[in-house]
Amino acid sequence: MFNVKVEFFDIEKKIDDALGHGQKYLDGEILKDSNFYIPARTWNLRDSGVINTKVGSGEVVWKTKYARRLYYNPYYDFSTDKNPNARGFWFENAKAQFLKEWLDGAEKEVKKHI
């Protein structure tokens, strides 16, 4: 008589978990780096991104009555009193500067969890 122990490794679950960590990293970095360029009077627009973004979902959301107007109007005369980097298209500006870092960091997160 002998005993056999068989363990099954759920590779699909492991990969999904690793990808989830990568997505959380990516969402967090996008939010942080985009907020560097966000227009600020009271910081409500920046805070709306933090409140309305579910990190890990793959969607970063700034949700105020004026977010769309400010984002798509790069010629608006943005006050730089509170944020000297304020401008429209804040995500696009961050992406132009940080895309490679975002992707490299997300890849490291995925590999770390596989």
N, C-alpha and C positions, 0 to 999 in steps of 0.2 A: 504494500500500500504506500502511496506517495501523495503529497499535496501539491497542487498547482495554483499559483496565484496569478491572475491575469489582470492587468490594469490597462484601461483604455485612456488614451490621452486625447482630449477633445481639442484638436488643433484649430477648428473653426472658432470656438469660443476664445481661445488664446489670441488668435489673430484679431478678432473683433474687439477684444479688450485692449490690445496694443494699439489698434487704430483709434480707439476712443481716447486713449491717452494722448496720441498725436494730435487729434482734433481739439482737445481741451487746450493743449499748449498753443496751437495755432490761433484759436479764437481769443485766448488771453493776450497773446502778443499783438494781434491785429487791433484789439480794443485799446491796449496800452499805447501802442505807437500811433494809432490814428488820433487818439485823444490829445496827443502832443500838438496837433495842428487844429484842434477844434476851437471855433470861436467861443469866447467866454465873456459874459457880462456877469452872470450869477453862478456859472458852472452847472446850470440845470441841464444843458444839452449834454455835457460830458457825463453827468450823473445818470441821465436817462439811458445812456449806452450801458452803463454798469447795471442798472436796474432791469432793463428790458432784454439783455443778452443772456441767454442760457448757454454758458460756456460749455462747449462740447457738442452743441447742436449743429455747428457749421454755419450759423447765421448770427451776424453781429447787427444789432438794431439800436439806432438812436431814435427815440420816439418823443418828439415834442411837436407842438403846432407849427413851429417854424424850422424844423430840422431840414425838410426838403427844400424850402426856399433858400436857406443859407448854403446847403450843400451844392445845389445846382446853379448858384449865382456867384461865380468866382470873382466877378467885378464889383461886388458889393464892397463898400468901404468898411471893412472889418476893423473894429477897435482892437488895438494891440496893447491896451492898458493892462489887462489881466493875463493875456497870453500873446506874447510878441510873435508867435508862430501862427496865429489865427489866419485861416483862409478857407475857401470853399474846397470841395473835393478832398476833404481831409483823409479819407481812406485811400484815394488814388495817390495822394502825395506820400503817404506812409508806405504804400505798396511799392512805389517807385524807389524808395530809399531802402526798404527792409525786406523785400520779397525773398531774396536769397537766404537771409538769416532766418526768416520764418520757416522756409521749407527745410533748411538744414536742421533747425531745432526740432521741427515736427518729426523729421526722419529719425533723429537721435532718440526722441521719446518713444517712437514705435519700436525701434531696435532694442531699447532698454527693457521693454516689457514683453518681448517675444521669448 
